[in-house]
Amino acid sequence: MTSAVAGVWLVFRRELATVRRTPGYAVLAVGLLVVLGGLVAVGGGGATGFVPAVVDLLLPTEVLVPLLAVVLGYRALFADAASGELAVIRTYPVSAAEYALGVLLARTTALVAIVGGPFALVGAYVWFTAAPDTGIFATHAGVDSPVLFVRFLAFVVLFGAAYLSLSAAVSVVATSRRSAVALAVLALLAGVVGGDLAVLRSLSAGGSASGVAGSIALTPNGAFRGLVFEHVIGVAFAPEGGFVASGRAVASLVGWTVGGGVAAASILAFRSHVDVALERTRERFRQ
């Protein structure tokens, strides 16, 4: 095992142990399961098939998944810096990049369990309760299939990972728990609401439909929504597709995830310079 991999593995195990010792995360998973199960039961998706269930869950997912990802990520890198443990960790042969990667990998693993687990259980519930023909794997357009829900679950995890990485990155510049929460909420609102507001503004300004469709994939919510319509809902109702450029949407979600991690590692590596710049900015506003 190389020193870099060993450093990432060391941080990963430590961070995963921290997550396991936090009972609040298990409560979040149970709460998410209750909400998702209630939505599917009330909406009727559980009785009609996987695609109707996805339709019931799509809009709540665009709010709940970013929220839970931010809860997982907003103190991921801030907590160690605030408590002084980061200075102790850095005495080991662990670089800023290795530390950030280990933390984010551990938090992403927790995200898969806390978010992906409830969605998978809801999918199993739909499998057992929906009409008999929904258990048939799709061989042509228009047939409901468990494969479609698996695709939806994969997009949910990728979507959550983007917000987790972004919230962890903004937490690095926080100077207190209150500022960490404020920055996380700002990132959440910018992602969930900002993208749609930008699209609406573009349409009101006379932007072309094709141009707007291309820009939708640049935001995490737009990319996620487009992929779900293109590869889950559209398979049954609009097989011709055209909702979003799939490659651009996937690249967008991966880009936000990787970009957040790179930003976090860069800020950690040059933390002293960042602190000086922030202090100078505060002094200017005070004058």
Order of alpha helices (4+ residues) and beta strands (2+ residues): alpha-alpha-alpha-alpha-alpha-alpha-alpha-alpha-alpha-alpha-alpha-alpha-alpha-alpha-alpha-alpha
